[in-house]
Amino acid sequence: MRKTITILLATVLLVSFFVSCNNEEIVDNAFTCIITFNGNGADSEEQTQQRVSKGIGINLRGNTFVKDGFDLLWWNTEADGSGAIYRNGQHVCLEADLTLYAQWGHLLSEESTAWTDGQVYSFDRNLTIAERITVSGNVTLILPDGYTLTSAKGITVNEGNSFTVNAIGEGTGTVNAVVPEVDWDDPLAGCAAIGGNNCSSGSITINGGNVTATSTRYGAAIGGGSDGNGNVTINGGNITVSASFSGAGIGCGYTGSGGTIIINGGTITAINAYESNSASIGGCYTGSGVDVTINGGLITTRGGYLSNGIGRGRLGTNDGTLTLGEGVVLQVSSDGSNWSDYDGSTRQRYMRTI
């Protein structure tokens, strides 16, 4: 009899956790969390709430919102995308209610070579785009954690356009841009890996993530194409660049002379091939240097033959200006190991800031 009473009481307590409301079963809030999905500008508002048990793992309900002409990139705890990121269908284990806002943009594919004004692009897998990408207008690329986008012929950002790279999450996403070895008269030979197509670059801004860029001919790795200047701002991330002929690592292409480079943080490794004849940050083979401002970060550079780590290329006529922010220490070395403090004038082949 006592066993029967115990079972009945347990049954009553379990049933009391459930309440009927508009023909829906709702679990007592002491034991559950509510996930609210916000379309954040969607054309349809059809996503229902999801109620989950506290402390028990479950997958987020798949997205049913629709926004014409856009893809759902992911969810975010803030409408402007500045909060925590959740992928569509992600496995979660919650202890409190959660509101998720849809983040809209364009998921890239192998055919995505024309990136247009005002758009946000991202990718949800490792992806290679075989042809050169062209940026028109003001474009943002978001790097999601754990995935790599490879642009096998580089990314064109000509003057008058702007390109921003933003990392999200833990900042482990990667973009890898390469100008492959081509014949000297091939049109691709005058292109930066990220930047100008046989001309000066537009505005290039990097806000975190992993960015690698390699040029093999007349263009900079990041900056100007052949005969063009570079305009680059780096606010963080791990940036690795290399030039192997006449373009700078970051800065000008072949005969370009001028532009602006601002480094506010991050880890930048700019190691040019010996035969590049160009500065790793600044000027190209025959051009003068670029105006460089360094406010922070760890930067290691090595110029090509008879070229500076930061400053002019082999045949350049001046180094451009170099401005160091408060607390920035710049060191120079003739052999890459015996470092000495920057004396304000000489810019030897090896340089780094700490």
C-alpha positions in Angstrom: 0.0 0.0 0.0 2.8 2.4 1.0 4.6 1.7 -2.4 1.3 2.4 -4.3 0.9 5.8 -2.5 4.5 6.7 -3.2 4.0 6.0 -6.9 0.8 8.1 -7.0 2.5 11.0 -5.3 5.4 10.9 -7.7 2.9 10.9 -10.6 1.0 13.9 -9.2 4.2 15.9 -8.8 5.3 15.1 -12.3 2.0 16.1 -13.8 2.1 19.3 -11.8 5.1 20.4 -13.8 3.0 20.6 -16.9 0.3 23.2 -17.6 -2.1 23.3 -20.5 -2.2 26.7 -22.4 -3.8 27.1 -25.8 -3.4 23.3 -26.4 0.4 23.5 -25.8 2.2 21.6 -23.1 4.5 24.0 -21.2 7.0 22.8 -18.7 7.3 24.6 -15.3 9.8 27.5 -15.7 11.8 26.3 -12.8 13.0 23.4 -14.9 13.0 24.8 -18.4 14.4 27.6 -20.6 12.7 29.4 -23.5 14.7 30.1 -26.7 13.2 33.0 -28.6 14.2 33.5 -32.3 14.0 37.0 -33.7 14.0 37.4 -37.5 15.9 40.7 -37.2 14.5 42.1 -40.5 13.2 38.9 -42.0 10.4 39.1 -44.5 8.5 36.4 -42.7 8.0 35.9 -38.9 7.2 32.2 -38.6 9.8 30.9 -36.2 8.2 29.6 -33.0 9.8 29.6 -29.5 11.7 26.5 -28.4 11.3 25.3 -24.8 14.2 23.1 -23.5 15.0 21.4 -20.2 17.7 23.2 -18.2 21.0 21.5 -18.2 20.1 19.0 -20.9 21.7 19.3 -24.3 19.5 19.8 -27.4 19.9 21.1 -30.9 18.5 24.5 -31.8 15.4 24.4 -33.9 16.3 24.9 -37.6 15.6 28.3 -39.1 12.3 29.0 -40.9 12.7 32.7 -41.3 13.0 34.0 -44.9 14.7 37.2 -46.1 14.5 37.7 -49.8 18.0 37.7 -51.4 19.8 36.8 -48.2 21.1 33.7 -46.4 21.0 33.1 -42.7 24.7 33.2 -41.6 24.1 32.4 -37.9 22.3 33.6 -34.8 23.6 36.2 -32.4 22.5 37.2 -28.9 22.6 40.9 -30.0 20.7 42.3 -33.0 23.8 44.1 -34.3 25.9 40.9 -34.2 28.2 42.0 -31.4 27.2 39.2 -29.0 27.7 35.5 -28.7 27.3 33.5 -31.9 25.2 30.4 -32.4 25.1 28.3 -35.6 21.9 27.2 -37.1 21.0 23.9 -35.4 23.8 24.1 -32.9 23.9 21.8 -29.9 23.2 23.8 -26.8 22.9 23.2 -23.0 21.1 26.1 -21.3 20.5 27.3 -17.8 18.6 30.5 -18.7 16.3 31.9 -21.3 18.0 32.9 -24.6 17.0 35.3 -27.4 18.7 34.8 -30.7 18.7 37.3 -33.6 19.1 36.2 -37.2 22.3 37.5 -38.9 21.8 37.9 -42.6 24.3 38.0 -45.5 25.5 35.9 -48.4 27.1 32.4 -48.0 29.9 32.1 -50.5 30.2 29.3 -53.1 32.9 28.3 -55.6 31.3 30.6 -58.1 31.1 33.7 -55.9 33.6 36.0 -57.6 31.6 39.3 -57.7 31.2 40.8 -54.2 28.9 43.9 -54.4 28.3 47.1 -52.5 26.9 47.1 -49.0 26.9 43.3 -48.7 28.2 41.0 -46.0 29.8 37.7 -47.1 30.8 34.6 -45.2 31.2 30.8 -45.5 30.2 27.7 -43.6 32.8 25.3 -44.8 36.4 25.2 -46.1 36.0 26.8 -49.5 38.2 27.5 -52.5 37.3 30.1 -55.2 39.4 29.3 -58.2 39.0 32.6 -60.1 39.9 36.1 -59.0 37.3 37.9 -56.8 36.3 41.5 -57.4 35.1 43.8 -54.7 32.8 46.6 -55.8 31.7 49.3 -53.4 31.8 48.7 -49.6 32.1 45.0 -48.8 32.6 43.0 -45.6 33.9 39.5 -45.3 33.3 37.7 -42.0 35.6 34.9 -41.0 33.8 32.1 -39.0 35.8 30.0 -36.6 37.4 26.8 -37.9 37.0 27.4 -41.6 39.3 28.7 -44.4 38.4 30.6 -47.5 41.1 30.3 -50.2 41.1 32.8 -53.1 43.3 31.0 -55.6 43.9 34.1 -57.7 43.5 36.8 -55.1 41.0 39.6 -54.3 40.7 42.8 -56.3 40.0 45.9 -54.2 40.7 48.8 -56.6 40.8 52.5 -55.5 37.4 53.9 -54.8 36.2 50.7 -53.1 36.6 49.3 -49.6 37.1 45.9 -48.2 36.8 44.9 -44.5 37.7 41.6 -42.9 36.0 40.9 -39.6 36.7 37.8 -37.4 34.0 36.4 -35.2 33.9 34.0 -32.2 37.4 33.0 -31.2 39.0 34.5 -34.3 40.2 31.3 -35.8 38.7 31.8 -39.2 41.1 32.2 -42.2 41.3 33.9 -45.6 44.1 32.9 -47.8 44.7 35.0 -51.0 47.3 34.1 -53.6 48.6 35.5 -56.8 50.1 32.3 -58.4 53.1 32.3 -60.6 52.1 33.4 -64.1 53.9 34.7 -67.2 55.3 38.2 -66.9 52.8 39.5 -69.4 49.8 37.8 -67.9 47.2 40.4 -66.6 47.2 38.7 -63.2 51.0 39.5 -62.8 50.1 43.1 -62.0 47.6 42.2 -59.3 48.0 42.4 -55.5 47.0 39.3 -53.6 44.5 41.5 -51.8 44.3 45.0 -53.3 44.8 46.7 -56.6 44.4 45.2 -60.0 47.3 46.9 -61.9 46.5 50.1 -59.9 46.3 51.5 -56.4 44.2 49.7 -53.8 41.1 51.0 -52.2 40.7 50.9 -48.4 41.6 47.6 -46.9 40.8 47.0 -43.2 41.5 43.8 -41.2 39.8 43.3 -37.8 41.2 40.0 -36.5 41.3 36.5 -37.8 44.0 34.8 -39.8 44.9 36.5 -43.1 47.6 35.2 -45.4 48.5 36.8 -48.7 51.2 35.9 -51.2 52.2 37.8 -54.4 54.6 36.4 -57.0 54.9 39.2 -59.5 54.4 43.0 -59.6 51.7 43.5 -57.0 51.9 43.8 -53.3 50.7 40.9 -51.1 48.3 43.4 -49.5 48.0 46.8 -51.1 48.7 48.2 -54.5 48.9 46.4 -57.8 51.5 47.2 -60.3 52.2 50.9 -60.4 49.8 51.4 -57.5 49.8 52.6 -53.9 48.4 50.7 -50.8 46.0 51.8 -48.2 45.8 49.3 -45.4 44.6 49.4 -41.7 45.2 46.4 -39.4 43.4 46.4 -36.0 44.3 42.9 -34.9 44.6 39.3 -36.0 47.4 37.1 -37.4 48.6 38.5 -40.7 51.2 36.7 -42.7 52.4 38.2 -46.0 55.1 37.5 -48.6 56.2 39.0 -51.8 58.6 37.3 -54.2 59.3 39.9 -56.9 58.7 43.6 -57.2 55.7 44.3 -54.8 55.9 45.1 -51.1 54.5 42.7 -48.6 52.1 45.4 -47.4 52.2 48.6 -49.4 53.0 49.5 -53.0 53.1 47.5 -56.2 56.0 47.6 -58.7 56.5 51.4 -59.3 53.9 52.7 -56.9 54.9 55.4 -54.5 52.8 56.4 -51.5 49.7 55.4 -49.6 49.0 54.8 -45.9 49.5 51.9 -43.6 48.2 51.9 -40.0 48.8 49.1 -37.6 46.9 49.3 -34.3 47.5 45.7 -33.1 47.9 42.1 -34.1 50.7 39.8 -35.0 52.1 40.7 -38.4 54.8 38.6 -40.1 56.0 40.2 -43.4 58.9 38.2 -44.8 59.8 39.0 -48.5 61.8 36.6 -50.6 65.4 37.8 -51.0 64.9 38.5 -54.7 61.8 40.6 -54.2 63.8 43.9 -54.2 61.0 45.4 -52.1 60.3 46.5 -48.6 58.1 44.1 -46.6 56.1 47.0 -45.3 56.2 50.1 -47.5 57.8 50.6 -50.9 58.2 48.4 -53.9 61.2 47.8 -56.2 61.5 51.3 -57.7 59.0 53.3 -55.6 59.4 55.3 -52.5 58.1 54.3 -49.1 54.6 54.6 -47.6 53.4 56.6 -44.6 53.4 54.0 -41.9 51.9 54.4 -38.4 52.3 51.7 -35.7 50.3 52.0 -32.5 50.7 48.5 -31.3 51.1 44.8 -32.2 54.0 42.5 -32.8 55.4 43.0 -36.2 58.4 41.2 -37.7 59.6 42.2 -41.2 62.3 41.4 -43.6 62.8 43.2 -46.9 64.1 41.8 -50.1 67.5 42.5 -51.7 68.8 45.9 -50.7 65.4 46.8 -49.3 64.2 47.8 -45.9 61.9 45.9 -43.5 59.9 49.1 -43.2 60.6 51.8 -45.8 61.8 52.0 -49.3 62.4 49.2 -51.9 65.7 48.6 -53.7 65.6 51.7 -56.0 63.3 53.9 -53.9 64.3 57.5 -53.3 62.9 57.8 -49.7 61.4 55.8 -46.9 58.2 57.6 -46.4 57.2 58.6 -42.8 57.2 56.2 -39.8 55.2 57.2 -36.7 55.4 55.1 -33.6 52.6 55.4 -31.0 53.2 55.8 -27.3 54.8 52.7 -25.8 55.7 51.1 -29.1 59.3 49.8 -29.2 60.9 49.3 -32.6 64.0 47.2 -33.0 66.3 46.6 -35.9 68.8 44.0 -36.9 71.2 43.3 -39.7 71.0 39.5 -39.4 67.5 38.9 -37.9 68.7 37.9 -34.4 70.9 40.6 -32.9 68.2 43.2 -32.2 68.9 46.8 -31.2 66.6 49.7 -30.6 65.5 51.8 -33.5 67.5 55.0 -33.7 64.9 57.1 -35.5 66.7 57.1 -38.9 68.1 53.8 -40.2 65.7 51.1 -41.3 67.6 47.9 -41.7 66.5 44.8 -43.5 65.1 43.1 -40.4 62.7 45.0 -38.2 60.2 44.2 -35.5 58.0 46.1 -33.0 56.9 44.9 -29.6 
